[in-house]
Amino acid sequence: RMNQESAVLSDDISGPPPPPSPIEAPRRYPLSDPARKSSPSSRLVSLDAFRGMSITIMIFVNFGGGGYYFFNHSIWNGLTVADLVFPWFIFIMGVAMPMSFKALKAKRVPTGTILLKIVRRTITLWALGMFINNGTWVPHWRIPGVLQRFALSYFFVSLILLFVPTLTLGTGKKHADDDDDDDALDTADATEALLAGDTRRYAADPARAGPFADVLPYLLQWAVALILLTLWLLLTFLLPVPGCGQGYLGPGGIGDQGQYRYCTGGAAGYIDQQIFGQKHIYCGPTCAYIYHTGCYDPEGALGFLTSIFLCFMGAACGRILMTYSMPRNRVIRMFVWGVFWCALATLLSKASKNDGWIPINKNLWSPSFIFVMGGSGFIVLCIFYILIDVLDFWNGAPFKYPGMNSIVLYCGHELLGDRAPFTFYFGSSSTWTQQHASLMLSNVLGVSFWVIIAYVMYLNKVFINI
C-alpha cells in the first residue's frame, strides 16, 4: 500500500450542508452581479467538491491506480497525480480556518475555550494517525505520519491565526478581531455555521475592502509563517550531516554514484533519525526500490515546517473569501495568487525535474513543492468556484458528497480497502500479475462504492467529523 494520505479534516471544514431546495431553479450570475453578493444562502459547494475530488483520487491511488505509474508517488524528484492529494487537503484545511476562528470570536467564545478545541482536535488527529499507521508491535510503531502532519499543521496555523495580531490598515496599529460587532452570529454553534461554505457573513463590504485588504492586515502573521519556511531552508542547507555534508537533497543509496549511500533526504532524514530513531519511521519509501535506500519518512519532522506554510497559504485563500464578497474580486485574487506561487515554484526548480536550485520533491516537502501545490490549490478552487458557486453550471456532484464525509471515507477505505467489494482480483491474487484493464475495473468500482456510501449518507443527513 502506498503512503497513507488523509482526507480527514476537522469540523471546521466539513460541517453539515443546508438541504437542497427542490423549488427554486438555479440562478446564474455574472462575476460582477451584486445580486450574487447578497444571495442569502451562499455555501461554498466548490470547497466540498474540491475536497471530494481529492479524496476520490486518493482512494483510487491507494487502491492501486490501475497499475499505472503516474498514479504512484514520485520516486524522488518530480510530481505525479498521486502527489497532489495530501498537500491539497492541507491547503483546503487552511482555507477553512480563518472563517472558523472569525465565527468563534464573533460568538464571543473565550480564547481559552478556542485553544482547548484546537488542542483536542490536534490530539484526536494525532491519535487517529497512530492507530491507522500501526499494529500491535509497539517497539516499531511509526511516529510520523499523514494525520500527524495534519495535526501539527492545524495546530501551529491555528496558533498563528489566534494569537499573532492583525494590523489596522492606515495606522499600523494592532487590533483584535474580537471587538467586531458586525459579525455577530445567530447560529447555535459557531463551528456549524462557518464553512465550507457560509462565507457571506464574514465577507467585508467590497466598497470598503481595498486591493490589499486580504494581505496588509495580516503582515505579522505572514512574517511568522515565513520564519518557519526560512527555518526549513537553514536546516536543510546549513546543518552539517555526518558523512553527508551540507545541503544534500538526493535519495542516497546508489544514487549520485553511491557517494551518499546513507544520506537519503540529507538533513531531513538525519533529523528524523535523531528525533524518532530508525525503528519509528517509515521503512518503505518510494525511492527504496530504485536506489536501494534504507528507512526514510516522507512525513518526517522537517517537512512539518513547509506543511505549516502550505496550510497558511490556504488560510490566505480563506482571507480572500472573507474579505471580498463580490465573485469577480475573489476570482481575480485567487487566480493571481495561484499563478504567483506556481511561477515561484517554476523559478526555484528551473522548470526542471533534477537541475533546479530546489527541486519539486514530495519526499522532502520542498518549498518548490508546496508552492506548486498551494498555487494549484488556488487555481483549482477558483475554477470550481466559478463553475459551481457563481455560474451554477455544475452542482459539484458527485465529488461534493464524499467531500462532506471525508473522515468516514478515509478511515473506511483504510480499514476495508483490501476486502470485497472494494477490492477484488481476477485469477492470481498478486497485484503485479494483473492486467491494467482488470486493475482499473477493480479500482474504479472500489472508489465508486465509497462515493455511493457518501451519497447515501448525504441523503440521510449523516455527517461525521472531528
Sine and cosine of phi, psi and omega as CSV:
sin_phi,cos_phi,sin_psi,cos_psi,sin_omega,cos_omega
0.00,0.00,0.57,-0.82,-0.04,-1.00
-0.98,0.21,0.11,-0.99,0.04,-1.00
-0.80,0.59,0.70,-0.71,-0.01,-1.00
-0.93,0.36,0.72,-0.70,-0.01,-1.00
-0.78,-0.63,0.81,-0.59,-0.27,-0.96
-1.00,-0.09,0.60,-0.80,0.20,-0.98
-0.97,-0.25,0.12,0.99,-0.08,-1.00
-0.93,0.35,0.78,-0.63,0.06,-1.00
-0.68,-0.73,0.44,-0.90,-0.04,-1.00
-0.96,0.30,0.13,-0.99,0.01,-1.00
-0.92,0.39,-0.14,0.99,0.13,-0.99
-0.88,0.48,-0.44,0.90,-0.18,-0.98
-0.95,-0.32,-0.57,0.82,-0.18,-0.98
-0.87,-0.49,0.74,0.67,0.04,-1.00
-0.94,0.34,0.31,-0.95,-0.03,-1.00
-0.86,0.51,0.69,-0.72,-0.02,-1.00
-0.99,0.11,0.37,-0.93,0.12,-0.99
-0.94,0.33,0.53,-0.85,-0.01,-1.00
-0.91,0.40,0.59,-0.81,0.00,-1.00
-0.94,0.35,0.54,-0.84,0.02,-1.00
-1.00,0.00,0.83,-0.56,-0.01,-1.00
-0.99,0.12,-0.07,1.00,-0.16,-0.99
-0.98,-0.22,-0.77,0.64,-0.10,-0.99
-0.96,0.29,0.76,-0.65,0.10,-1.00
-0.97,0.24,0.55,-0.84,0.00,-1.00
-0.90,0.43,0.63,-0.78,0.04,-1.00
-0.96,-0.27,0.62,-0.79,0.04,-1.00
-0.96,-0.26,0.75,-0.66,-0.05,-1.00
-0.86,-0.52,0.70,-0.72,0.19,-0.98
-0.93,0.38,0.31,-0.95,-0.10,-0.99
-0.86,0.51,-0.48,0.88,-0.08,-1.00
-0.97,-0.25,0.16,0.99,-0.03,-1.00
-0.96,0.29,0.86,-0.50,0.01,-1.00
-0.91,0.42,-0.35,0.94,0.04,-1.00
-0.89,0.46,-0.55,0.84,0.02,-1.00
-0.92,0.40,-0.60,0.80,-0.02,-1.00
-0.88,0.47,-0.60,0.80,-0.12,-0.99
-0.99,-0.10,0.14,0.99,0.03,-1.00
-0.83,0.55,0.85,-0.53,-0.18,-0.98
-0.96,0.29,-0.39,0.92,-0.11,-0.99
-0.88,-0.48,0.74,0.67,-0.05,-1.00
-0.98,0.19,0.80,-0.60,0.07,-1.00
-0.74,-0.67,0.70,-0.71,0.00,-1.00
-0.98,0.22,0.98,0.19,0.06,-1.00
-0.89,0.46,-0.45,0.90,0.03,-1.00
-0.87,0.50,-0.56,0.83,0.02,-1.00
-0.94,0.34,-0.64,0.77,0.10,-0.99
-0.87,0.50,-0.70,0.72,-0.05,-1.00
-0.92,0.39,-0.64,0.77,0.03,-1.00
-0.89,0.46,-0.72,0.69,0.03,-1.00
-0.89,0.45,-0.68,0.73,-0.01,-1.00
-0.92,0.40,-0.63,0.78,0.08,-1.00
-0.88,0.48,-0.65,0.76,-0.02,-1.00
-0.90,0.43,-0.70,0.71,-0.02,-1.00
-0.94,0.33,-0.53,0.85,0.05,-1.00
-0.89,0.45,-0.71,0.70,0.07,-1.00
-0.88,0.47,-0.68,0.73,-0.03,-1.00
-0.87,0.49,-0.71,0.71,0.01,-1.00
-0.90,0.43,-0.68,0.73,0.02,-1.00
-0.87,0.50,-0.69,0.73,0.01,-1.00
-0.90,0.43,-0.73,0.69,-0.03,-1.00
-0.92,0.39,-0.46,0.89,0.07,-1.00
-0.97,0.25,-0.29,0.96,0.05,-1.00
0.71,-0.71,-0.26,0.97,0.05,-1.00
0.85,0.53,0.51,0.86,0.00,-1.00
0.94,0.35,0.14,0.99,-0.01,-1.00
0.99,0.16,0.15,0.99,-0.02,-1.00
-1.00,0.05,0.62,-0.78,-0.11,-0.99
-0.90,0.43,-0.54,0.84,-0.06,-1.00
-0.97,0.25,-0.11,0.99,0.17,-0.99
-0.98,-0.18,0.31,0.95,0.15,-0.99
-0.91,-0.42,0.27,-0.96,-0.01,-1.00
-0.96,0.27,0.45,-0.89,0.04,-1.00
-0.85,0.52,0.63,-0.78,0.02,-1.00
-0.90,0.44,-0.67,0.74,0.13,-0.99
-0.51,-0.86,-1.00,-0.07,0.06,-1.00
-0.96,0.26,0.32,-0.95,0.06,-1.00
0.95,-0.32,-0.08,-1.00,-0.10,-0.99
-0.54,-0.84,0.77,-0.63,0.09,-1.00
-0.82,-0.57,0.11,-0.99,0.03,-1.00
-0.85,0.53,-0.64,0.77,-0.03,-1.00
-0.90,0.45,-0.43,0.90,-0.03,-1.00
-0.98,0.22,-0.20,0.98,-0.11,-0.99
-0.98,0.20,-0.51,0.86,-0.31,-0.95
-0.93,0.36,-0.83,0.55,-0.08,-1.00
-0.84,0.54,-0.79,0.62,0.01,-1.00
-0.90,0.45,-0.55,0.84,0.07,-1.00
-0.89,0.47,-0.61,0.79,0.03,-1.00
-0.90,0.43,-0.63,0.77,0.04,-1.00
-0.91,0.42,-0.64,0.77,0.06,-1.00
-0.88,0.48,-0.73,0.68,-0.01,-1.00
-0.88,0.48,-0.66,0.75,0.05,-1.00
-0.85,0.52,-0.66,0.75,0.02,-1.00
-0.91,0.42,-0.60,0.80,0.02,-1.00
-0.83,0.56,-0.63,0.77,-0.10,-1.00
-0.97,0.24,-0.46,0.89,-0.24,-0.97
-0.91,0.41,-0.69,0.72,0.00,-1.00
-0.86,0.52,-0.65,0.76,0.01,-1.00
-0.93,0.37,-0.56,0.83,0.03,-1.00
-0.88,0.47,-0.77,0.64,-0.04,-1.00
-0.94,0.33,-0.54,0.84,0.08,-1.00
-0.88,0.47,-0.66,0.75,0.01,-1.00
-0.91,0.42,-0.70,0.72,-0.02,-1.00
-0.91,0.42,-0.66,0.75,0.02,-1.00
-0.92,0.40,-0.64,0.77,0.02,-1.00
-0.90,0.44,-0.47,0.88,0.05,-1.00
-0.99,0.16,-0.02,1.00,-0.02,-1.00
0.90,0.44,0.56,0.83,0.10,-0.99
-0.95,0.30,0.79,-0.61,-0.04,-1.00
-0.86,0.50,0.52,-0.85,0.00,-1.00
-0.85,0.52,-0.63,0.78,0.03,-1.00
-0.87,0.49,-0.62,0.78,0.03,-1.00
-0.93,0.38,-0.65,0.76,0.05,-1.00
-0.88,0.47,-0.68,0.74,0.00,-1.00
-0.89,0.46,-0.63,0.78,0.05,-1.00
-0.90,0.44,-0.62,0.78,0.07,-1.00
-0.88,0.48,-0.67,0.74,0.00,-1.00
-0.88,0.47,-0.74,0.68,-0.02,-1.00
-0.90,0.45,-0.69,0.72,0.00,-1.00
-0.88,0.48,-0.69,0.73,-0.02,-1.00
-0.92,0.39,-0.63,0.78,0.02,-1.00
-0.89,0.45,-0.73,0.68,0.00,-1.00
-0.90,0.44,-0.64,0.77,0.00,-1.00
-0.89,0.46,-0.72,0.70,0.02,-1.00
-0.89,0.45,-0.69,0.73,-0.01,-1.00
-0.89,0.45,-0.72,0.70,-0.02,-1.00
-0.90,0.43,-0.64,0.77,0.02,-1.00
-0.90,0.43,-0.62,0.78,0.05,-1.00
-0.90,0.44,-0.66,0.75,0.05,-1.00
-0.89,0.45,-0.63,0.78,0.00,-1.00
-0.91,0.41,-0.70,0.71,-0.06,-1.00
-0.96,0.29,-0.56,0.83,-0.02,-1.00
-0.93,0.36,-0.58,0.82,-0.33,-0.94
-0.85,-0.53,0.39,-0.92,0.07,-1.00
-0.97,-0.26,-0.73,-0.68,-0.10,-1.00
-0.98,-0.18,-0.11,0.99,-0.07,-1.00
-1.00,0.02,1.00,0.07,-0.12,-0.99
-0.86,0.51,-0.65,0.76,-0.02,-1.00
-0.87,0.49,-0.25,0.97,0.00,-1.00
-0.85,-0.53,0.43,0.90,0.08,-1.00
-0.89,0.46,0.72,-0.69,0.09,-1.00
-0.99,0.17,0.83,-0.56,-0.04,-1.00
-1.00,0.05,-0.77,0.64,0.08,-1.00
-0.95,0.33,0.29,-0.96,0.03,-1.00
0.07,-1.00,0.02,-1.00,-0.06,-1.00
-0.91,0.41,-0.80,0.60,-0.02,-1.00
-0.93,0.38,-0.51,0.86,0.07,-1.00
-0.90,0.44,-0.61,0.80,0.05,-1.00
-0.94,0.35,-0.62,0.79,0.13,-0.99
-0.83,0.55,-0.73,0.69,-0.09,-1.00
-0.87,0.49,-0.76,0.65,-0.06,-1.00
-0.96,0.29,-0.56,0.83,0.08,-1.00
-0.89,0.46,-0.72,0.69,0.04,-1.00
-0.87,0.49,-0.70,0.71,-0.08,-1.00
-0.89,0.46,-0.77,0.64,-0.10,-0.99
-0.96,0.29,-0.61,0.79,0.07,-1.00
-0.92,0.39,-0.58,0.82,0.09,-1.00
-0.86,0.50,-0.70,0.71,0.01,-1.00
-0.89,0.45,-0.63,0.77,0.03,-1.00
-0.89,0.46,-0.75,0.66,-0.04,-1.00
-0.92,0.38,-0.52,0.85,-0.11,-0.99
-1.00,0.09,-0.60,0.80,-0.18,-0.98
-0.91,-0.42,-0.37,0.93,0.05,-1.00
-0.99,0.14,0.87,-0.49,-0.15,-0.99
-0.94,0.34,0.40,-0.91,0.12,-0.99
-1.00,-0.08,0.22,-0.98,-0.03,-1.00
-0.93,-0.38,0.60,-0.80,0.09,-1.00
-0.99,0.15,0.83,-0.55,-0.04,-1.00
-0.86,0.50,0.70,-0.71,0.07,-1.00
1.00,0.00,-0.30,0.95,-0.04,-1.00
-0.89,-0.45,-0.44,0.90,-0.08,-1.00
0.97,0.25,0.07,1.00,-0.02,-1.00
-1.00,0.05,0.51,-0.86,0.04,-1.00
-0.99,0.14,0.57,-0.82,0.07,-1.00
-0.57,-0.82,0.31,-0.95,0.00,-1.00
-0.97,-0.23,0.67,-0.74,0.01,-1.00
-0.94,0.35,-0.29,0.96,-0.10,-0.99
-0.90,0.44,-0.31,0.95,-0.09,-1.00
-1.00,-0.04,0.15,0.99,-0.05,-1.00
-1.00,0.07,0.98,-0.21,-0.06,-1.00
-0.98,0.19,-0.26,0.96,-0.07,-1.00
-0.96,0.30,-0.24,0.97,-0.10,-0.99
-0.97,-0.24,0.32,0.95,-0.06,-1.00
-0.86,0.50,0.67,-0.74,-0.02,-1.00
-1.00,-0.07,0.45,-0.90,0.10,-0.99
-0.88,-0.48,0.36,0.93,0.03,-1.00
-0.99,-0.14,0.34,-0.94,-0.04,-1.00
-0.95,0.32,-0.53,0.85,-0.05,-1.00
-0.70,-0.72,0.86,-0.51,-0.08,-1.00
-0.87,0.49,-0.65,0.76,-0.05,-1.00
-0.93,0.36,-0.36,0.93,0.06,-1.00
-0.96,0.26,-0.57,0.82,-0.13,-0.99
-0.99,0.17,-0.42,0.91,-0.23,-0.97
-0.91,0.41,-0.94,0.35,-0.38,-0.92
-0.87,-0.49,-0.55,-0.83,-0.93,0.37
-0.67,0.74,0.39,0.92,0.03,-1.00
-0.58,-0.82,-0.74,0.67,-0.20,-0.98
-0.98,0.22,1.00,0.10,0.02,-1.00
-1.00,-0.04,-0.14,0.99,-0.13,-0.99
-0.88,0.48,-0.59,0.81,-0.05,-1.00
-0.93,0.36,-0.43,0.90,-0.10,-0.99
-0.97,-0.23,0.08,1.00,0.00,-1.00
-1.00,0.07,0.72,-0.69,0.01,-1.00
-0.96,0.29,0.33,-0.94,0.08,-1.00
-0.91,0.41,0.85,-0.53,-0.05,-1.00
-0.88,0.47,-0.38,0.93,0.05,-1.00
-0.93,0.36,-0.44,0.90,0.00,-1.00
-0.99,-0.12,-0.34,0.94,-0.08,-1.00
-0.99,0.11,0.90,-0.43,0.00,-1.00
-0.97,0.23,0.01,-1.00,-0.08,-1.00
-0.92,0.40,-0.33,0.94,0.00,-1.00
-0.85,-0.52,0.41,0.91,-0.06,-1.00
-0.93,0.37,-0.30,0.96,0.04,-1.00
-1.00,-0.01,-0.01,1.00,-0.06,-1.00
-0.84,-0.54,-0.82,0.57,-0.16,-0.99
-0.84,0.54,-0.67,0.75,0.00,-1.00
-0.91,0.41,-0.27,0.96,-0.13,-0.99
-0.92,-0.39,0.43,0.90,-0.05,-1.00
-0.89,0.45,-0.60,0.80,0.02,-1.00
-0.90,0.43,-0.62,0.79,0.04,-1.00
-0.92,0.39,-0.65,0.76,0.07,-1.00
-0.87,0.49,-0.61,0.79,0.00,-1.00
-0.88,0.47,-0.69,0.73,0.02,-1.00
-0.90,0.44,-0.70,0.71,0.01,-1.00
-0.88,0.47,-0.64,0.77,0.00,-1.00
-0.94,0.35,-0.51,0.86,0.08,-1.00
-0.89,0.46,-0.68,0.74,0.03,-1.00
-0.90,0.44,-0.64,0.77,0.04,-1.00
-0.91,0.41,-0.65,0.76,0.04,-1.00
-0.89,0.45,-0.59,0.81,0.03,-1.00
-0.88,0.48,-0.63,0.77,0.07,-1.00
-0.86,0.52,-0.72,0.70,-0.03,-1.00
-0.90,0.44,-0.68,0.73,-0.02,-1.00
-0.90,0.43,-0.72,0.69,0.00,-1.00
-0.92,0.40,-0.65,0.76,-0.06,-1.00
-0.92,0.38,-0.66,0.75,-0.14,-0.99
-0.98,-0.21,-0.25,0.97,-0.06,-1.00
-0.90,-0.44,-0.27,0.96,-0.02,-1.00
-0.96,0.28,0.85,-0.53,0.06,-1.00
-0.96,0.30,0.85,-0.52,0.01,-1.00
-0.97,-0.24,0.86,-0.52,-0.05,-1.00
-0.80,0.59,0.82,-0.57,0.03,-1.00
0.98,0.18,-0.04,1.00,-0.08,-1.00
-0.81,-0.59,-0.26,0.97,-0.03,-1.00
0.98,0.22,-0.44,-0.90,-0.03,-1.00
-0.91,-0.43,0.60,-0.80,0.17,-0.99
0.98,0.21,0.27,0.96,0.01,-1.00
-0.97,0.25,0.75,-0.66,-0.04,-1.00
-0.87,-0.50,0.19,0.98,-0.12,-0.99
-1.00,-0.02,-0.01,-1.00,-0.07,-1.00
-0.99,0.10,-0.17,0.99,-0.05,-1.00
0.94,0.34,-0.46,-0.89,-0.01,-1.00
0.87,0.49,-0.72,-0.69,-0.01,-1.00
-1.00,0.06,0.00,1.00,0.08,-1.00
-0.93,0.37,0.34,-0.94,-0.02,-1.00
0.81,0.59,0.66,0.75,0.00,-1.00
0.84,0.55,0.45,0.89,0.08,-1.00
0.96,0.27,0.22,0.97,-0.02,-1.00
-0.94,0.35,-0.43,0.90,-0.07,-1.00
-0.81,-0.58,0.79,0.61,-0.15,-0.99
-0.83,0.56,-0.64,0.76,-0.07,-1.00
-0.95,-0.33,0.56,0.83,-0.10,-0.99
-0.87,-0.50,0.41,0.91,-0.07,-1.00
-0.79,0.61,0.86,-0.52,0.02,-1.00
0.98,0.17,-0.03,1.00,0.04,-1.00
0.86,0.51,-0.81,-0.59,-0.05,-1.00
-0.88,0.47,-0.57,0.82,-0.01,-1.00
-0.88,0.47,-0.74,0.68,0.02,-1.00
-0.92,0.40,-0.63,0.78,-0.01,-1.00
-0.90,0.43,-0.69,0.72,0.00,-1.00
-0.88,0.47,-0.66,0.75,0.03,-1.00
-0.89,0.45,-0.65,0.76,0.03,-1.00
-0.88,0.47,-0.62,0.79,-0.02,-1.00
-0.96,0.27,-0.60,0.80,-0.07,-1.00
-0.99,0.12,-0.76,0.65,-0.14,-0.99
-0.98,-0.19,-0.49,0.87,-0.13,-0.99
1.00,0.09,0.42,-0.91,-0.09,-1.00
-0.90,0.44,-0.46,0.89,-0.05,-1.00
-0.97,0.26,-0.20,0.98,-0.11,-0.99
-0.86,-0.50,0.39,0.92,0.12,-0.99
-0.81,-0.59,0.15,-0.99,-0.10,-1.00
-0.95,0.30,0.74,-0.67,-0.05,-1.00
-0.91,-0.41,0.32,0.95,0.06,-1.00
-0.77,-0.64,0.75,0.66,-0.03,-1.00
-0.90,0.44,0.39,-0.92,-0.04,-1.00
-0.90,0.44,-0.39,0.92,-0.01,-1.00
-0.98,0.18,-0.22,0.98,-0.13,-0.99
-0.90,0.43,-0.65,0.76,-0.10,-1.00
-0.92,0.39,-0.64,0.77,-0.05,-1.00
-0.99,0.11,-0.69,0.72,-0.15,-0.99
-0.98,-0.20,-0.02,1.00,0.04,-1.00
0.83,0.55,0.77,0.63,-0.02,-1.00
-1.00,-0.07,0.11,-0.99,0.10,-1.00
-1.00,-0.08,-0.52,-0.85,-0.02,-1.00
-0.95,0.33,0.65,-0.76,0.12,-0.99
-0.39,-0.92,0.73,-0.68,-0.07,-1.00
-0.96,-0.27,0.92,-0.40,0.02,-1.00
-0.93,0.36,-0.22,0.97,0.08,-1.00
-0.95,-0.30,0.57,0.82,-0.08,-1.00
-0.96,0.27,-0.05,-1.00,-0.18,-0.98
-0.91,0.41,-0.68,0.74,-0.08,-1.00
-0.91,0.42,-0.57,0.82,0.02,-1.00
-0.92,0.39,-0.25,0.97,0.08,-1.00
-0.86,0.51,-0.58,0.82,-0.05,-1.00
-0.90,0.44,-0.70,0.71,-0.02,-1.00
-0.97,0.24,-0.52,0.85,0.04,-1.00
-0.93,0.37,-0.54,0.84,0.10,-1.00
-0.89,0.46,-0.68,0.73,0.01,-1.00
-0.90,0.43,-0.64,0.77,0.04,-1.00
-0.88,0.47,-0.67,0.74,0.05,-1.00
-0.88,0.47,-0.62,0.78,0.03,-1.00
-0.93,0.38,-0.54,0.84,0.11,-0.99
-0.87,0.49,-0.65,0.76,0.09,-1.00
-0.88,0.47,-0.63,0.77,0.05,-1.00
-0.88,0.48,-0.58,0.82,0.06,-1.00
-0.89,0.46,-0.59,0.81,0.08,-1.00
-0.91,0.40,-0.65,0.76,0.07,-1.00
-0.88,0.47,-0.57,0.82,0.05,-1.00
-0.88,0.47,-0.61,0.79,0.04,-1.00
-0.87,0.49,-0.72,0.70,-0.04,-1.00
-0.92,0.39,-0.50,0.86,0.05,-1.00
-0.97,0.24,-0.63,0.78,-0.18,-0.98
-0.99,0.12,-0.59,0.81,-0.08,-1.00
-0.89,-0.45,0.79,-0.61,0.01,-1.00
-0.98,-0.19,-0.27,0.96,0.03,-1.00
-0.98,0.20,0.82,-0.58,-0.02,-1.00
-0.80,0.60,-0.63,0.78,-0.02,-1.00
-0.86,0.51,-0.70,0.72,0.01,-1.00
-0.90,0.43,-0.65,0.76,0.01,-1.00
-0.90,0.44,-0.72,0.69,-0.06,-1.00
-0.89,0.46,-0.72,0.69,-0.02,-1.00
-0.86,0.51,-0.73,0.69,-0.07,-1.00
-0.93,0.36,-0.67,0.74,0.02,-1.00
-0.89,0.46,-0.66,0.75,-0.02,-1.00
-0.92,0.38,-0.69,0.72,-0.02,-1.00
-0.89,0.45,-0.70,0.71,0.05,-1.00
-0.87,0.50,-0.68,0.73,-0.01,-1.00
-0.87,0.49,-0.72,0.69,0.01,-1.00
-0.90,0.43,-0.65,0.76,-0.01,-1.00
-0.87,0.50,-0.77,0.64,-0.06,-1.00
-0.93,0.38,-0.63,0.77,0.03,-1.00
-0.91,0.41,-0.62,0.78,0.04,-1.00
-0.91,0.42,-0.63,0.78,0.03,-1.00
-0.91,0.42,-0.64,0.77,0.06,-1.00
-0.89,0.45,-0.66,0.75,0.03,-1.00
-0.89,0.46,-0.64,0.77,0.01,-1.00
-0.90,0.43,-0.74,0.67,-0.05,-1.00
-0.90,0.44,-0.58,0.81,-0.01,-1.00
-1.00,-0.01,-0.03,1.00,-0.08,-1.00
0.81,0.59,0.53,0.85,-0.01,-1.00
0.79,0.61,0.55,0.83,-0.06,-1.00
-0.76,-0.65,0.46,-0.89,0.01,-1.00
-0.96,0.28,-0.65,0.76,-0.14,-0.99
-0.82,-0.57,-0.20,0.98,-0.18,-0.98
-0.97,-0.24,0.11,0.99,-0.04,-1.00
-0.99,0.16,0.17,-0.99,0.07,-1.00
-0.90,0.44,-0.70,0.71,0.06,-1.00
-0.74,-0.68,0.98,-0.17,-0.05,-1.00
-0.90,0.44,0.42,-0.91,0.13,-0.99
-0.96,0.29,0.91,-0.41,-0.16,-0.99
-0.55,-0.84,0.93,-0.37,0.02,-1.00
-0.95,0.30,-0.52,0.86,0.00,-1.00
-0.88,0.47,-0.54,0.84,0.04,-1.00
-0.99,-0.11,-0.23,0.97,-0.19,-0.98
0.76,0.65,0.80,0.59,-0.04,-1.00
-0.92,0.40,0.39,-0.92,0.04,-1.00
-0.81,0.58,-0.65,0.76,0.02,-1.00
-0.89,0.46,-0.56,0.83,0.03,-1.00
-0.92,0.39,-0.74,0.68,-0.03,-1.00
-0.94,0.33,-0.48,0.88,0.05,-1.00
-0.92,0.40,-0.70,0.72,-0.01,-1.00
-0.94,0.33,-0.52,0.85,0.03,-1.00
-0.96,0.29,-0.66,0.75,0.08,-1.00
-0.91,0.42,-0.68,0.73,0.02,-1.00
-0.89,0.46,-0.70,0.72,0.04,-1.00
-0.92,0.39,-0.53,0.85,0.07,-1.00
-0.88,0.47,-0.70,0.71,0.08,-1.00
-0.84,0.55,-0.72,0.69,-0.10,-0.99
-0.94,0.34,-0.70,0.72,0.00,-1.00
-0.89,0.46,-0.71,0.71,0.02,-1.00
-0.90,0.44,-0.60,0.80,0.05,-1.00
-0.87,0.49,-0.72,0.69,0.00,-1.00
-0.90,0.43,-0.72,0.69,0.02,-1.00
-0.88,0.47,-0.64,0.77,-0.01,-1.00
-0.88,0.47,-0.68,0.73,0.01,-1.00
-0.91,0.42,-0.75,0.66,-0.09,-1.00
-0.93,0.36,-0.59,0.81,-0.16,-0.99
-0.99,-0.16,-0.81,0.59,-0.16,-0.99
-1.00,0.02,-0.41,0.91,-0.04,-1.00
-0.99,-0.15,-0.83,0.56,-0.10,-1.00
-1.00,0.00,-0.22,0.97,-0.09,-1.00
0.82,0.58,0.50,0.87,0.01,-1.00
-0.96,0.28,-0.46,0.89,-0.03,-1.00
-0.62,-0.78,0.67,-0.75,-0.02,-1.00
-1.00,-0.02,0.08,1.00,0.05,-1.00
1.00,-0.01,-0.14,0.99,0.00,-1.00
-0.97,0.25,0.54,-0.84,0.01,1.00
-1.00,0.02,-0.03,1.00,-0.15,-0.99
-0.92,0.40,-0.49,0.87,-0.08,-1.00
-0.91,0.42,-0.43,0.90,-0.03,-1.00
-0.95,0.32,-0.78,0.62,0.10,-0.99
-0.90,0.44,-0.44,0.90,0.03,-1.00
-0.92,0.38,-0.35,0.94,0.00,-1.00
-1.00,0.00,-0.20,0.98,0.01,-1.00
-0.68,-0.74,0.75,0.66,-0.11,-0.99
-0.89,0.46,-0.58,0.81,-0.03,-1.00
-0.90,0.43,-0.61,0.79,0.00,-1.00
-0.92,0.39,-0.71,0.70,-0.03,-1.00
-0.92,0.38,-0.61,0.80,0.01,-1.00
-0.90,0.43,-0.83,0.56,-0.03,-1.00
-0.89,0.45,-0.64,0.77,-0.03,-1.00
-0.89,0.45,-0.71,0.70,-0.05,-1.00
-0.95,0.30,-0.46,0.89,0.06,-1.00
-0.94,0.33,-0.63,0.78,-0.06,-1.00
-0.99,0.11,-0.52,0.85,-0.11,-0.99
-0.89,-0.45,0.11,0.99,-0.12,-0.99
-0.89,0.45,-0.41,0.91,-0.02,-1.00
-0.99,-0.13,0.31,0.95,0.00,-1.00
-0.86,-0.51,0.50,-0.86,0.08,-1.00
-0.93,0.37,0.56,-0.83,0.13,0.99
-1.00,-0.02,0.14,0.99,-0.08,-1.00
-0.97,0.23,-0.45,0.89,0.06,-1.00
-0.60,-0.80,0.66,-0.75,0.09,-1.00
-0.44,-0.90,0.38,-0.93,-0.04,-1.00
-0.82,-0.57,0.43,-0.90,0.11,-0.99
-0.95,-0.32,0.83,-0.56,0.00,-1.00
0.97,0.24,-0.86,-0.51,-0.02,-1.00
-0.90,0.44,0.54,-0.84,0.01,-1.00
-0.99,0.10,-0.04,1.00,-0.03,-1.00
-0.99,0.10,0.77,-0.64,0.03,-1.00
-0.86,0.51,-0.58,0.82,-0.12,-0.99
-0.95,0.33,-0.33,0.95,-0.01,-1.00
-0.99,-0.11,-0.01,1.00,-0.01,-1.00
-0.99,0.15,0.47,-0.88,0.12,-0.99
-0.99,0.13,0.40,-0.92,-0.01,-1.00
-0.84,0.54,-0.63,0.78,-0.05,-1.00
-0.88,0.47,-0.72,0.69,-0.02,-1.00
-0.94,0.35,-0.61,0.79,0.06,-1.00
-0.91,0.41,-0.67,0.74,0.01,-1.00
-0.89,0.46,-0.67,0.74,0.03,-1.00
-0.88,0.48,-0.72,0.69,0.01,-1.00
-0.88,0.47,-0.72,0.70,-0.07,-1.00
-0.94,0.34,-0.65,0.76,0.02,-1.00
-0.91,0.41,-0.68,0.74,0.04,-1.00
-0.90,0.43,-0.64,0.77,0.02,-1.00
-0.87,0.49,-0.72,0.70,0.05,-1.00
-0.89,0.45,-0.66,0.75,-0.04,-1.00
-0.88,0.47,-0.62,0.78,0.03,-1.00
-0.88,0.47,-0.63,0.77,0.00,-1.00
-0.95,0.33,-0.56,0.83,0.07,-1.00
-0.91,0.41,-0.63,0.78,0.04,-1.00
-0.90,0.44,-0.66,0.75,0.05,-1.00
-0.87,0.49,-0.69,0.73,0.02,-1.00
-0.89,0.46,-0.63,0.78,0.01,-1.00
-0.92,0.40,-0.67,0.74,0.04,-1.00
-0.89,0.46,-0.65,0.76,0.05,-1.00
-0.89,0.46,-0.62,0.78,0.04,-1.00
-0.90,0.44,-0.70,0.71,-0.01,-1.00
-0.89,0.46,-0.53,0.85,-0.01,-1.00
-1.00,-0.09,0.17,0.98,0.04,-1.00
0.82,0.57,0.68,0.73,0.07,-1.00
-0.97,-0.25,0.90,-0.44,-0.02,-1.00
-0.73,-0.68,0.88,-0.48,-0.07,-1.00
-0.91,-0.42,0.78,-0.63,0.01,-1.00
-0.54,-0.84,0.07,-1.00,-0.02,-1.00
-0.98,-0.17,0.00,0.00,0.00,0.00
